[in-house]
Amino acid sequence: MGRRRLSHALKQAREAAGRTRGDVAKAMDWSLSKVIRIETGTVGISTIDARALAGLYGITAPDRVEELLSLARNSRLRTWWSTLRDRVNPSYYAYIGLEDESIEVLYFAPTTLPTLLQSPGYASRSAPELPTGDRDTRIGVRLRRQEEILNKTRPPRITAIIDEAVLHRIAHAPTRLPEELTHLLSLSAVPHITIQVLPFSAGPAPVVAPFAILQFPDPDEDVMYVENAVSDDVIDRPEEVAPYLDIFRELRAKSLDPDESLARIKEIVADPE
């Protein structure tokens, strides 16, 4: 994610300065392919190079220069998920990094609970039935993500819209999972987590697939993540993310407010019938 944000910032700065990639390659004594790799996030750069590019693009404001230097440092850091590169698919690996640096996460959960809000028991039961090693890795990564994201000093704001059917499915499961609904109730008290229930009375949802939208300080950096049992996809094209953001707002308007949602979950816990 550090590389992605850095590449985005550098590309914007270059275009604002009216320079081409060829201009930059010549001025920095680099190959054109290196400039392209930097701007596509394939490689990171040193703070020395970041400072040189800031000067080339006419960036002099101290806070803006420091932002670029900070992004350059972060792009080269080793993270807790670095060891997962060869153990999870590329889209999921990218999503983990994006999620770690997001400032807000918007979930729509029509079939299962959002992964960051799952209890360990629910996570183990809802993970796809993949080959044992892959499935165990998936569960372990899911729980580690919860630990890292929810316990951050400055965690992202999380808004989860959960279809009422998901709650009833939990309550009526052959192997009851009452701890999952109790877990949801405890999470609803966390200041940066908002849980809203989409009631049956809202009618059919405009989409049936679960999705998550990760938001960043610059709206052009927002991405959408779609996960299912057989594949994952990260979508970072603004024109494709924007319609789903509108859908999320529509779903939120039809959902019970947080207090009403809390009351509904308590009703289902007390009387699942």
C-alpha positions as CSV (number, residue, x, y, z in Angstrom):
1,M,0.0,0.0,0.0
2,G,2.9,2.4,0.7
3,R,4.1,1.9,-2.8
4,R,0.6,2.4,-4.2
5,R,0.1,5.7,-2.4
6,L,3.6,6.8,-3.3
7,S,3.2,6.0,-7.0
8,H,-0.1,7.8,-7.1
9,A,1.3,10.9,-5.4
10,L,4.4,11.0,-7.7
11,K,2.4,10.5,-10.8
12,Q,0.0,13.4,-9.8
13,A,3.0,15.6,-9.0
14,R,4.7,14.9,-12.3
15,E,1.5,15.6,-14.3
16,A,0.9,18.8,-12.2
17,A,4.5,19.9,-13.1
18,G,3.8,19.3,-16.8
19,R,6.6,16.7,-17.2
20,T,6.5,13.5,-19.1
21,R,8.0,10.2,-17.9
22,G,10.7,10.7,-20.5
23,D,11.6,14.1,-19.0
24,V,11.9,12.5,-15.6
25,A,14.1,9.6,-16.9
26,K,16.4,12.1,-18.5
27,A,16.6,14.4,-15.6
28,M,17.2,11.6,-13.0
29,D,19.5,9.6,-15.4
30,W,17.2,6.7,-15.1
31,S,15.7,4.3,-17.7
32,L,12.2,5.1,-18.8
33,S,11.2,1.6,-17.6
34,K,12.3,2.5,-14.0
35,V,10.0,5.6,-14.0
36,I,7.2,3.4,-15.2
37,R,7.8,0.8,-12.5
38,I,7.9,3.5,-9.8
39,E,4.6,5.0,-11.0
40,T,2.9,1.7,-11.2
41,G,4.0,0.7,-7.7
42,T,6.1,-2.2,-8.9
43,V,9.1,-0.9,-7.0
44,G,9.7,1.5,-4.1
45,I,12.3,4.3,-4.0
46,S,14.7,5.6,-1.5
47,T,14.1,8.8,0.5
48,I,17.0,10.4,-1.4
49,D,15.3,9.7,-4.8
50,A,11.9,10.9,-3.4
51,R,13.5,14.2,-2.3
52,A,15.1,14.6,-5.7
53,L,11.7,14.0,-7.5
54,A,10.0,16.5,-5.1
55,G,12.6,19.1,-6.2
56,L,12.2,18.2,-9.9
57,Y,8.4,18.7,-9.6
58,G,8.7,22.0,-7.8
59,I,7.4,20.7,-4.4
60,T,8.8,22.9,-1.7
61,A,6.2,22.9,1.1
62,P,7.9,21.1,4.0
63,D,4.8,19.1,5.0
64,R,4.3,17.9,1.4
65,V,7.9,16.9,1.0
66,E,7.8,15.1,4.3
67,E,4.7,13.2,3.2
68,L,6.5,11.9,0.1
69,L,9.5,10.9,2.2
70,S,7.3,9.1,4.7
71,L,5.6,7.2,1.8
72,A,9.0,6.3,0.5
73,R,10.1,4.9,3.8
74,N,6.9,2.9,4.2
75,S,7.2,1.5,0.7
76,R,10.4,-0.3,1.7
77,L,9.3,-1.5,5.2
78,R,8.8,-5.2,5.9
79,T,5.3,-5.9,7.2
80,W,3.7,-8.7,9.2
81,W,2.1,-10.0,6.0
82,S,5.3,-10.0,4.0
83,T,5.8,-13.7,4.7
84,L,2.4,-14.4,3.1
85,R,3.3,-13.5,-0.4
86,D,3.7,-17.1,-1.5
87,R,0.9,-18.5,0.7
88,V,-2.2,-16.4,-0.4
89,N,-3.3,-15.3,-3.8
90,P,-2.1,-11.9,-5.2
91,S,-5.4,-10.1,-4.8
92,Y,-5.8,-11.1,-1.2
93,Y,-2.2,-10.2,-0.5
94,A,-2.8,-6.8,-2.0
95,Y,-6.0,-6.3,0.0
96,I,-4.2,-7.0,3.3
97,G,-1.8,-4.1,2.7
98,L,-4.6,-1.8,1.5
99,E,-6.7,-2.6,4.5
100,D,-3.8,-1.9,6.9
101,E,-3.5,1.7,5.6
102,S,-7.1,2.6,5.0
103,I,-8.9,5.2,7.1
104,E,-12.4,3.7,6.6
105,V,-13.8,0.3,5.7
106,L,-17.4,0.0,4.3
107,Y,-18.8,-3.6,4.3
108,F,-21.9,-5.0,2.8
109,A,-22.5,-8.5,4.1
110,P,-25.5,-10.2,2.5
111,T,-24.4,-13.9,3.0
112,T,-21.8,-14.0,5.8
113,L,-20.4,-11.7,8.4
114,P,-17.6,-9.3,7.5
115,T,-14.3,-11.1,8.2
116,L,-13.0,-8.4,10.6
117,L,-16.1,-8.9,12.8
118,Q,-16.1,-12.8,12.9
119,S,-15.5,-14.7,16.1
120,P,-12.8,-17.4,15.9
121,G,-15.5,-20.1,15.8
122,Y,-17.4,-18.5,13.0
123,A,-14.2,-17.8,11.0
124,S,-13.3,-21.5,11.2
125,R,-16.8,-22.6,10.1
126,S,-17.2,-20.0,7.3
127,A,-13.8,-20.3,5.6
128,P,-14.0,-21.9,2.1
129,E,-13.5,-25.7,1.9
130,L,-10.1,-25.5,0.2
131,P,-7.3,-28.0,0.6
132,T,-6.4,-28.2,4.3
133,G,-3.2,-26.2,4.2
134,D,-4.9,-23.3,2.2
135,R,-7.9,-23.3,4.5
136,D,-5.9,-23.2,7.7
137,T,-3.8,-20.4,6.3
138,R,-7.0,-18.5,5.3
139,I,-8.4,-18.8,8.8
140,G,-5.1,-17.8,10.5
141,V,-4.7,-14.8,8.3
142,R,-8.3,-13.7,8.9
143,L,-7.7,-13.8,12.7
144,R,-4.4,-12.0,12.4
145,R,-6.0,-9.3,10.3
146,Q,-8.5,-8.7,13.1
147,E,-5.8,-8.5,15.7
148,E,-3.7,-6.1,13.7
149,I,-6.5,-3.8,12.4
150,L,-8.9,-3.7,15.4
151,N,-6.1,-3.1,17.9
152,K,-4.2,-0.4,16.0
153,T,-3.5,2.9,17.8
154,R,-5.5,4.6,15.0
155,P,-7.7,2.0,13.5
156,P,-9.9,2.7,10.5
157,R,-13.6,3.5,11.0
158,I,-15.6,0.4,10.1
159,T,-19.2,0.5,9.0
160,A,-20.8,-2.9,8.4
161,I,-24.3,-3.4,6.8
162,I,-25.4,-6.9,7.7
163,D,-28.4,-8.5,6.0
164,E,-30.9,-9.7,8.7
165,A,-30.9,-13.1,7.0
166,V,-27.2,-13.6,8.0
167,L,-28.2,-13.2,11.7
168,H,-31.0,-15.7,11.5
169,R,-28.8,-18.1,9.6
170,I,-26.4,-18.0,12.6
171,A,-29.2,-18.4,15.1
172,H,-30.7,-21.4,13.3
173,A,-27.5,-23.2,12.4
174,P,-27.4,-26.9,13.3
175,T,-24.3,-26.2,15.4
176,R,-25.5,-23.1,17.2
177,L,-23.1,-20.1,17.2
178,P,-24.5,-17.9,20.0
179,E,-21.0,-16.6,20.7
180,E,-20.9,-15.0,17.3
181,L,-24.0,-12.8,17.9
182,T,-22.7,-12.0,21.4
183,H,-19.4,-11.1,19.7
184,L,-21.2,-8.7,17.4
185,L,-22.9,-7.1,20.4
186,S,-19.6,-6.5,22.0
187,L,-18.1,-5.0,18.8
188,S,-21.0,-2.6,18.5
189,A,-19.8,-0.9,21.6
190,V,-16.4,-0.1,20.1
191,P,-16.3,3.6,19.1
192,H,-14.9,3.2,15.6
193,I,-17.2,0.3,14.7
194,T,-20.8,0.9,13.4
195,I,-23.0,-2.1,12.8
196,Q,-26.3,-1.7,10.9
197,V,-28.8,-4.4,10.1
198,L,-30.6,-4.4,6.7
199,P,-34.0,-5.7,7.7
200,F,-36.3,-8.0,5.6
201,S,-38.7,-5.0,5.3
202,A,-36.1,-3.2,3.1
203,G,-36.9,-5.5,0.2
204,P,-34.3,-7.0,-2.2
205,A,-30.8,-5.5,-2.2
206,P,-29.5,-4.0,-5.5
207,V,-26.5,-6.4,-5.3
208,V,-26.3,-9.9,-3.9
209,A,-22.5,-10.3,-3.6
210,P,-20.5,-9.2,-0.5
211,F,-18.1,-6.3,-1.0
212,A,-15.8,-4.0,0.9
213,I,-14.8,-0.5,0.0
214,L,-11.5,0.8,1.5
215,Q,-11.3,4.5,1.7
216,F,-8.2,6.7,2.0
217,P,-7.5,10.5,2.4
218,D,-7.6,10.9,-1.4
219,P,-10.9,9.6,-2.7
220,D,-9.2,8.7,-6.0
221,E,-7.3,6.0,-4.0
222,D,-10.4,4.2,-2.8
223,V,-10.6,0.5,-3.8
224,M,-13.2,-2.2,-3.7
225,Y,-12.6,-5.8,-2.7
226,V,-14.9,-8.7,-3.7
227,E,-14.3,-12.0,-2.0
228,N,-16.0,-15.4,-2.5
229,A,-15.2,-19.0,-2.1
230,V,-13.2,-19.4,-5.4
231,S,-11.7,-16.0,-6.1
232,D,-10.8,-12.5,-4.9
233,D,-10.6,-9.3,-6.8
234,V,-9.3,-5.8,-5.9
235,I,-10.8,-3.0,-8.1
236,D,-9.0,0.3,-8.0
237,R,-10.6,2.2,-10.9
238,P,-12.6,5.2,-9.6
239,E,-15.3,4.8,-12.2
240,E,-16.0,1.3,-11.1
241,V,-15.8,2.0,-7.3
242,A,-18.1,5.0,-7.4
243,P,-21.3,3.1,-8.3
244,Y,-20.8,0.7,-5.4
245,L,-20.2,3.6,-3.0
246,D,-23.6,4.9,-4.1
247,I,-25.1,1.4,-3.6
248,F,-23.6,1.3,-0.1
249,R,-25.2,4.7,0.8
250,E,-28.5,3.4,-0.5
251,L,-28.3,0.3,1.6
252,R,-27.3,2.3,4.6
253,A,-30.3,4.5,4.2
254,K,-32.6,1.5,4.2
255,S,-30.9,-0.1,7.2
256,L,-31.9,0.1,10.8
257,D,-29.9,2.8,12.7
258,P,-27.1,1.6,15.0
259,D,-29.3,1.6,18.1
260,E,-32.2,-0.2,16.3
261,S,-29.7,-2.7,14.9
262,L,-28.3,-3.5,18.3
263,A,-31.9,-4.0,19.6
264,R,-32.6,-6.3,16.7
265,I,-29.5,-8.5,17.3
266,K,-30.5,-8.7,21.0
267,E,-34.0,-9.9,20.0
268,I,-32.6,-12.6,17.8
269,V,-30.2,-13.7,20.6
270,A,-33.1,-13.9,23.1
271,D,-35.6,-15.6,20.7
272,P,-34.1,-16.9,17.4
273,E,-37.6,-18.0,16.3
